[in-house]
Amino acid sequence: MGLDDRGALTTLRAAVDPSAGPDGVIRDFYTRWFATDASARDLFPPDMNQQRAVFSRALHWVLGEIVDQRAQEPVAFLAQLGRDHRKYGVTAAHYDTMQRALLGALRGHFADRWDGAVASTAVDVVELVIGVMRGAADAESGSPYEDGTVVDHIRATRDVSIIRLQLDRPLFYHPGQYVTVQVPQWPRRWRFLSPSIPSDGDGAIEFHVRSVAGGMVSTAIVGETRVGDRWRLSSPHGGLHVDRNAGDVLMVAGSSGLAPLRSIIMDLQRFAENPRVHLFFGGRYPCDLYDLNTLWQVAAYNPWLSVTPVSEFTTNPPWAADYPLVDPPRGLHVRQTGLLPEVVTRYGSWSDRQILVSGGPEMIAATKAALVAKGARPDQIQHDPPAP
């Protein structure tokens, strides 16, 4: 039955579940690939832990969507993944060896359980993944990346920096999308960042970057970025968006997860009439709500926008004195205290809204679960899939 066999698809999905740990199918896949194609190893950083985790999450998500008979999004996701992999220098020959290695890893994992149904479905899944990626890459003729120069670095909080660049050539993306970024401190380690402003025809672009514990690239960006640094950006991903004809909107942003929602809000200012947008912007401490002044300025001139600041704690830590004051200006809703999902759902289910959620994986999962428990439909909640 191949891709129609939901039982076999579920079995394959469990085999690549990232919660199962670092060993298993994905580690075996990369080991096989690099052993049979030495040139593939040069495409990736020396430490493969992050790469394995990212690929595992992506493959797990794709299989889950196929199990649920939602093929459109994973196919689009894989196509974008293929276009984006051009920045690594992936060639048609690499896709050939990748396909053999991935199928070999699956066959080795199942061993004596490699029966007709699982084997047939695995072959179809691998052909779909590799085929869509290869086809999309072959069809793309433009440059796989754009370079730019850092022109400003604002340390907004202890953990968040605002980085502004001037690109050599404009990079076109839809508000709400994210791009892959390579910084000079960590060559060959691409990080996914969301522009916080709409695409600019003159090549200006801005990112909000939060330093994540254990995150080598994000920590380097926040702590070491200097004006004049050269960054490389590649293809946009993601589909967060607001349909201006589909009713009012709820946005929920955790920390620097504000960036893609901010870009959408900035873009909506182009129109005379918009659906009502209510944004909950959350952080651990009040000082983490670093962009309240900008949000206040936008809301002051756009009555369709409402902003509710949320913090887990009512007071700031001592180190907050080193950073700009971010108390909510007059005109914003009074800051609420508590966990972001709990505060959002105090107001009801929001089941009559378009819902966009952006932040860390745990925050997204908790917010989505809280909204669904209150009565929102899962299919009305937008959030980005795992970054490839």
C-alpha positions, 0 to 999 in steps of 0.5 A: 500500500506504500504511502497509503499504509498508515500502520506502516507509516506510523511504524516508520515515524516511531523509528525516527522519533527524536525523543528516542535519543541520539542513537538509532536510525538517524545516526546510522543514516549519517554514518552510512552516508559519510562512509560511502560518500566522503564528499558529503561529510565536508558539507556539514560541521564537525559536531553533528549532534544538532544536525542529527536532531534537526533532521530527525525532527523534520522527518518525524514531522513529515511522516506525522503529516502523511499519517494524518493524510495532509500531504500538501504541507510536507511536500511544500516543506520538502521542496523548500528544504531541497531549494535551501540545501543548495547553499551547502553545495549539495549535488545530484550525486549527493542525493543518490548516495543520501537515498541509499544511505537512508534506506539502508539505515531503515532496513538495518533498524528493522532487521528481521521486521523488514516485512513487505508492508514496512519495506514497501512504505519505507521505499516510497517515503524515501523516494518521496523525500529525496525526489521532492528535494532533488526536483525542487533544487534542480528547478531553482536557478537563482542564487542559493544565498545572499550576503550582507553586512552588520550595520547595528547591534543593539543589546536589548536584554541580557539574552536578546540582541537586535541585529540589523544588516544591509544586504548586498542584494535584496532578499525577498520573503513573505512577512512571517517567514524565517531564513537560514543564517550563517555567521562568521563565528560559526561557519557551516552552522546555519541558524534559523532566524525570523526577520522582524520587518517586512522584506525591504527592496533596498536590502535592509533586514533586522533580526531579534536573536535570543541566546539559548542555553547550550546554543553555540550559534545564538550565544555567539550572535548575542555576545560576539556580533560586531558592526562590519561582520559579514553574514550569509542568508539563504532561502525563506521558509515557513508559512505564518500569515494573516488572511485579511478576509478570514476574521480577527486574529490572536497572536501569541509571542514568547520572547524573540518569537515576537519577530515574525509576528512583528513583521506581519503587523508591520506589513498590515500597516500598509492597509487602511482596514484590517481585522482586529489583532490582539497580541500577547507578548510574553517573557520571564521577567518584565525586562524581557519585554524588550520591544514594548515601545515599538509595539506601543507606537504601532498600536497608537496609530492602528486601532485594530492592534491591541497588545497585552504584555505578560511576564511570569514574575512581577519584578525584575532581577538585579541585572535588568538595571543594565538594560533599557527600561521596558515598562509598558507605556500608557495606552497598552493593556496592563501587564499580566502576570503568569505563564503565557498559555495560562494568561492567554486562555483566561480570556477564553478559547479564542475559537473565533480567531485566526491564531498564530503562535511563535516562540520556543518549541515548549512554549508553542506546544503548551500554548497550543494545548491550552487553546485546544483544551479551551475549545480552539480547533488545532487546524486554526492554530498556525505555528512553524514546523520544526526547522529543517 
